[in-house]
Amino acid sequence: MLAPRPTHGTAVPARPVLPGAVGGVLGLPAGAVAVMVTWVFGGSPTTGLVLATAAAVTLGAMATTPGAIVAAVLSWACYDGFVVHSLGTIEAGRADLVALAVVVVAALAAHLVGVVTRHRDQRTSQQHARATGRRRHYAADELPDVQRHTRSTAR
């Protein structure tokens, strides 16, 4: 189905790199990698929190808002269950909840930076296309109206 070309002021918002729940689901393997690296560096809870936050921030910048939150919670769960406590035991003490808040806030801040950056890049691309007269490249699900030009066979 053909989609009309966006007119001035009706631009389609920039989409996250990791659509839907994909970003959130990747929080578990990212958190597991952060835990393993923490163990390699001695198992310090501070190192674990920094690495779990880094994993959540990386995914949060590329995911949707719910995906960023889920990625942060899963990264924190790996940190809390395997660095702070043992054998995957997750607790909800004051320090645990503060660590959860740190990871979630950092992931949401990275998500906001990612949204602003994608929006700015898209806007710059649209302004460049208007200035140069070039057409904008469309994603597969947002095709422009196409007018076919055929040559006349009669001479």
LINGI-V485379 format. One record per run of one state. SS is the DSSP state (A for helix, B for strand, O for the rest). FROM is the first residue (numbers start at 1). LEN is the number of residues. If there is no record, write none. Layout:
ss->SS from->FROM len->LEN
ss->SS from->FROM len->LEN
//
This chain:
ss->O from->1 len->17
ss->B from->18 len->1
ss->O from->19 len->3
ss->A from->22 len->19
ss->O from->41 len->4
ss->A from->45 len->18
ss->B from->63 len->1
ss->O from->64 len->1
ss->A from->65 len->20
ss->O from->85 len->9
ss->A from->94 len->39
ss->O from->133 len->23
//
